[in-house]
Amino acid sequence: MGASDLDLLSNFAEIDLAAPPSLATGAVRAHRVPLVIANAEALQGFGHIVADFAAGLVTIVTWPQPGWRPVVPGTGNEGGIVEDRFEMVRRGEVQHAVNHAVGRSYITGWFSDPATAAEDQAPRDTSRIYTHEANYHPDGGQIFSPLDGAAFVALLAKPGDDITPDDFVAFYCDGSFGLHIDPGVWHQPVFPVSERASFDNKQGRVHCCIAVDFITEFGCYLEVPLRR
């Protein structure tokens, strides 16, 4: 990931990432998310395991019928699929992600109090990460498949707009398989366990994002465990 990628930095949520609220001062709290080992049974309702990225199919949802006239068969789902690398890199105490498939970059979390986290300071604790946002795609799924067997954690919640922090689960994936996140399932870009990791990424070329900001809605960061 080069400097040009970092110039793309953006985020779906509404908070100012240059001055996120502090955990240390009590401005917000941390909500610990349970960690579950990912397997076919545990992932029901969230997604499914993808053993072969090349053969993995992304679920695409046809646009909803706005009135009584039906959607013409074969339309409303023609955007196709886009795929490329998703790069994750820890810079000091800040987690960055770059989605080359759609040309976007994100700060996805912090390894210390977000108010004081610095990219030029080595993190003291990488067993968990704080994040403030999640989103879902109502019109399609997404596949993350790790390169080089990199272990990762997927933060997920089942579909529905009336979610709370209690609805989120952290799924530990040992790096031996990829993951298809179903349409409508809340998620973040997956969190690598190591300092950096690359993923094959496949998703709808045209996709919609609906987001939740945990700070403005619930007064908390989600604390996501990264170790079993």
VMD Tcl script that draws the C-alpha trace (Angstrom):
set ca {
  {0.00 0.00 0.00}
  {1.53 3.29 -1.07}
  {1.03 6.92 -0.13}
  {-1.51 7.34 -2.90}
  {-3.72 4.73 -1.23}
  {-3.64 6.56 2.09}
  {-4.70 9.74 0.31}
  {-8.04 8.01 -0.26}
  {-8.79 7.78 3.47}
  {-12.48 8.10 4.19}
  {-15.12 6.58 6.43}
  {-18.85 5.96 6.33}
  {-19.50 7.18 9.87}
  {-20.20 10.69 11.06}
  {-17.57 11.22 13.77}
  {-14.43 13.25 13.18}
  {-11.66 10.65 12.93}
  {-9.08 13.38 13.59}
  {-10.55 13.87 17.08}
  {-12.45 10.74 18.18}
  {-13.87 10.80 21.75}
  {-11.77 9.40 24.59}
  {-12.25 6.21 26.54}
  {-9.85 7.37 29.24}
  {-11.91 10.43 30.13}
  {-15.18 8.52 30.16}
  {-16.59 10.41 27.18}
  {-17.57 7.02 25.77}
  {-17.43 3.43 26.98}
  {-16.11 0.21 25.46}
  {-18.55 -2.59 24.69}
  {-16.79 -5.97 24.59}
  {-17.95 -8.22 21.76}
  {-17.98 -12.01 22.29}
  {-15.49 -14.06 20.27}
  {-16.74 -17.21 18.52}
  {-14.76 -19.74 16.47}
  {-16.05 -19.55 12.90}
  {-17.52 -22.73 11.49}
  {-20.46 -23.60 9.24}
  {-22.91 -23.90 12.12}
  {-21.86 -20.73 13.93}
  {-22.02 -18.68 10.71}
  {-25.65 -19.56 9.91}
  {-27.57 -16.32 9.39}
  {-24.33 -14.36 8.92}
  {-22.67 -16.00 5.92}
  {-20.79 -19.13 4.96}
  {-17.30 -20.54 4.55}
  {-15.65 -20.21 1.12}
  {-13.02 -22.88 0.50}
  {-12.13 -21.75 -3.05}
  {-12.15 -18.00 -3.75}
  {-12.16 -18.40 -7.54}
  {-15.23 -20.63 -7.39}
  {-17.00 -18.59 -4.70}
  {-20.21 -16.91 -5.81}
  {-21.27 -13.53 -4.45}
  {-24.98 -13.34 -3.67}
  {-26.61 -10.44 -5.55}
  {-30.05 -9.19 -4.52}
  {-32.48 -7.87 -7.13}
  {-33.60 -4.28 -6.54}
  {-36.82 -4.13 -4.50}
  {-40.17 -3.75 -6.20}
  {-41.23 -0.14 -5.42}
  {-44.91 -0.53 -6.28}
  {-47.38 -3.10 -7.48}
  {-45.71 -3.58 -10.86}
  {-43.07 -6.33 -10.69}
  {-39.40 -5.98 -11.56}
  {-38.79 -7.35 -15.05}
  {-36.97 -10.69 -14.73}
  {-33.24 -10.40 -15.33}
  {-33.10 -6.70 -14.44}
  {-32.17 -4.88 -11.25}
  {-29.21 -7.19 -10.68}
  {-26.97 -6.50 -13.68}
  {-24.12 -4.55 -12.12}
  {-21.86 -7.58 -12.07}
  {-19.04 -8.46 -9.70}
  {-15.77 -6.66 -9.04}
  {-12.74 -8.21 -7.39}
  {-9.26 -7.13 -6.31}
  {-7.07 -7.09 -3.23}
  {-8.14 -5.76 0.17}
  {-5.02 -4.67 2.04}
  {-4.99 -4.38 5.85}
  {-2.06 -2.75 7.64}
  {-1.45 -1.68 11.21}
  {0.34 1.66 11.40}
  {1.40 2.12 14.98}
  {-1.82 2.14 17.00}
  {-4.12 2.71 14.00}
  {-5.64 0.07 11.71}
  {-5.88 0.97 8.02}
  {-7.62 -0.86 5.19}
  {-7.55 -0.26 1.44}
  {-10.18 -1.77 -0.86}
  {-8.60 -1.78 -4.31}
  {-11.75 -3.24 -5.86}
  {-13.74 -0.04 -5.29}
  {-10.90 2.45 -4.78}
  {-11.63 3.31 -1.15}
  {-9.60 3.39 2.05}
  {-10.63 3.40 5.68}
  {-9.43 3.73 9.24}
  {-11.18 0.72 10.75}
  {-10.00 0.85 14.34}
  {-7.48 1.68 17.06}
  {-5.32 -0.42 19.39}
  {-5.36 2.14 22.21}
  {-7.64 4.96 23.33}
  {-8.76 6.35 19.95}
  {-8.40 9.92 21.23}
  {-4.64 9.50 21.67}
  {-3.78 6.65 19.28}
  {-0.78 7.54 17.09}
  {0.66 6.02 13.95}
  {4.22 6.64 15.17}
  {3.73 4.81 18.46}
  {3.98 1.03 18.82}
  {0.81 -0.52 20.29}
  {1.10 -2.05 23.76}
  {-1.87 -4.38 23.28}
  {-2.89 -5.92 19.96}
  {-5.17 -8.57 21.46}
  {-8.19 -6.36 20.76}
  {-9.19 -3.41 18.63}
  {-11.70 -0.59 19.12}
  {-14.01 0.31 16.25}
  {-16.82 2.82 15.97}
  {-18.75 1.82 12.85}
  {-20.31 -1.00 10.85}
  {-22.30 -1.16 7.64}
  {-24.20 -3.55 5.41}
  {-24.92 -3.98 1.71}
  {-28.63 -4.61 1.07}
  {-27.98 -5.44 -2.57}
  {-25.19 -8.00 -2.38}
  {-22.77 -10.09 -0.38}
  {-18.98 -9.92 -0.12}
  {-16.22 -12.52 -0.01}
  {-12.96 -12.08 1.92}
  {-10.32 -14.76 1.34}
  {-6.95 -14.45 3.11}
  {-3.70 -14.82 1.23}
  {-0.85 -16.78 2.83}
  {-3.16 -18.31 5.43}
  {-3.54 -15.11 7.46}
  {-5.86 -15.48 10.45}
  {-8.53 -12.81 10.84}
  {-11.59 -11.79 12.82}
  {-14.90 -10.84 11.20}
  {-17.21 -8.53 13.16}
  {-20.78 -9.39 12.14}
  {-24.41 -8.87 13.14}
  {-27.53 -10.35 11.59}
  {-29.74 -8.22 9.30}
  {-32.11 -5.59 10.67}
  {-31.83 -1.85 11.18}
  {-32.82 -1.97 14.86}
  {-29.51 -3.43 16.01}
  {-27.58 -2.67 19.21}
  {-23.98 -3.41 20.23}
  {-25.24 -6.61 21.88}
  {-26.11 -8.01 18.45}
  {-22.51 -8.11 17.23}
  {-20.28 -11.18 17.29}
  {-16.58 -11.49 16.47}
  {-15.85 -14.62 14.42}
  {-12.30 -15.96 14.64}
  {-11.16 -17.42 11.30}
  {-7.89 -19.35 11.34}
  {-6.89 -18.40 7.77}
  {-7.60 -21.80 6.20}
  {-10.76 -20.55 4.46}
  {-12.50 -17.46 3.14}
  {-15.81 -15.99 4.24}
  {-18.92 -14.94 2.32}
  {-20.79 -12.22 4.23}
  {-24.45 -12.40 3.28}
  {-26.42 -9.40 1.95}
  {-27.84 -7.31 4.78}
  {-25.34 -8.60 7.36}
  {-23.63 -5.85 9.35}
  {-19.83 -5.93 9.10}
  {-16.56 -4.07 9.05}
  {-13.67 -4.90 6.75}
  {-12.21 -7.95 8.49}
  {-9.51 -7.43 11.12}
  {-6.21 -9.28 10.59}
  {-4.58 -10.88 13.62}
  {-1.11 -10.03 12.28}
  {0.39 -6.59 11.60}
  {-0.57 -6.72 7.94}
  {-2.50 -9.07 5.68}
  {-3.83 -9.17 2.14}
  {-7.18 -10.63 1.10}
  {-8.80 -11.50 -2.18}
  {-12.03 -9.49 -2.20}
  {-15.11 -10.06 -4.35}
  {-18.32 -7.99 -4.17}
  {-21.04 -6.37 -6.25}
  {-19.67 -3.74 -8.62}
  {-22.65 -1.52 -7.75}
  {-23.30 -1.70 -4.03}
  {-25.13 0.33 -1.42}
  {-23.89 0.87 2.13}
  {-26.07 1.53 5.18}
  {-24.09 2.39 8.31}
  {-24.35 2.56 12.09}
  {-22.15 4.84 14.21}
  {-21.82 3.27 17.67}
  {-20.59 6.50 19.24}
  {-23.42 8.78 18.17}
  {-26.13 6.14 18.63}
  {-24.92 4.17 21.66}
  {-22.10 6.15 23.27}
  {-19.54 3.39 22.85}
  {-16.80 1.79 20.80}
  {-17.02 -1.89 20.09}
  {-14.05 -3.70 21.63}
  {-13.31 -6.58 19.27}
  {-11.08 -9.40 20.56}
  {-8.44 -10.63 18.11}
  {-7.02 -13.55 20.08}
  {-8.60 -16.88 20.86}
}
mol new
graphics top color blue
foreach p $ca { graphics top sphere $p radius 0.5 }
foreach p [lrange $ca 0 end-1] q [lrange $ca 1 end] { graphics top cylinder $p $q radius 0.2 }
display resetview
